[in-house]
Amino acid sequence: MTVYACICLPILGAATLATSPPASEARAPAADADTTIDQHAPPTLAGGSHRSNLGGDPVPSPPAPSEQPKKSGNVIVPILLYTPETHFGVGGLFIHLFRLKPEPGARLSSIAVVGMITTRRQAVFEVHPDIYWASDDLHVFGRVEYQKYPDSFWGIGNSADDAPEERYERTRLRYRPVVQLRIAGQVYAGLFGDAMWFSAEYLDPDGLFATRNVPGEDGGITVGLGPTLTFDSRDNTVATISGWLVNATFTEFSPTFGSRYSFRKFQLDARWFTPTAYEQVLAVHAYSEVQGKDVPYYHLGMLGGDELLRGYYLGRYRDENLVALDVEYRVPVYWRFGAVAFAGAGMVSEHLQDLPGAPVRWAVGSGLRFAVNQEEHLNLRLDFGIGPDTRGFYFTAREAF
């Protein structure tokens, strides 16, 4: 039984905001998520992943005309952690929440900064800007990240079932910007970019990298650019209670842009949320990737992590084509505490036509939530997922989706 743990202790959670009605109240729709960047969710500080407050009213009412939403606030969470991958680590999460205009219906913007160092001399540093301008008609967001730590590799495709875990050291610097404009109602369109410098050191002379030709093992620079289209009818960007989010992104990685590898990637992300009885919420997340040509192993679609198929190590199964489904049920418990139950399944394959017959990887689990900011519905979450011969603990800020 493989165990992946992220055990974190929030020492302090502080939020300071001006007095005003809750930001969970209904506001104009906009697009704020692209699965390729997870801009709203700082990753698990253990370096695992690459993405509500349950105590509030699941069907909030719009604010009265005389009421004004809060303009800004901060959340600070120092963290201690231990994982098999990192050993002991210390880090911190800072999120600045704000609105450029404190007017009813304005979307919440944020800038998140997260960092960590460990006793294995690993380092993670990320910045997540997410800003709405021009009455929410312009949305600019993205993710800048630096990561240096050991990772694990089991090979590519479903043959990874029988492959031993191989440890290696990797360093990554990545920038993923997105600019979107509202084109009609709840539909946004724009451009997505993905630039990465990747370097790795393979330590096992008899391992997979030494004995097989793994695409992308030499690392280098990848640069991609492409269109992105989003439909977003969610009532809240931080803690969704009702509505849809559907995002499609096509990215062309080409030497024309300075990329060492030439390949294409299409991603489709669909999320649906609906309130049920007693302030509870049902959430459904479907995600797929289709890729082709010379795809480096670190760009392949990956199952696992703290967002997609919790319970599996991120990248335990990876390939050019991926499809996954997660279902989560969220329940308020008491005061700032909530609970969730979730189940997920996913498949990977080299060829798209083989995906329907690929082995199904599944996991189930449950978790706890603690609202560090009840007004803005910002949660800390602790999840435990389990699947066949694997399990994992996860601690991070905001929901998995």
ABEGO torsion letter per residue (X at the ends): XBBBBBBBBBABBBBBBBBBBBAABBBBBBBABBAAAGAABBBBAAGABXXXBAABBABBBBBBAABBBBABBBBBBBBBBBBAAAEBBBBBBBBBBBBABBBBGBBBBBBBBBBBBBAAGBBBBBBBBBBBBGGGABBBBEBBBBBBBBBBBAEBEAAAAABBBBBBBBBBBBBBBBBBBBABEABBBBBBBBBBBBBBBBABAABAAAABBBBGAAEEBBBBBBBBBBBBABABAABBABEBBBBBBBBBBBAAAGBABBBBBBBBBBBBBBBBBGGBBBBBBBBBBBBBEBBBAAABBBBEEAABGBGBBBGABBBABBBBBBBBBBBBABEABBBBBBBBBBBBBABAAAAAABBBBBBBBBBBBBBABAAAGBBBBBBBBBBBGBBBBBBBBEBAX
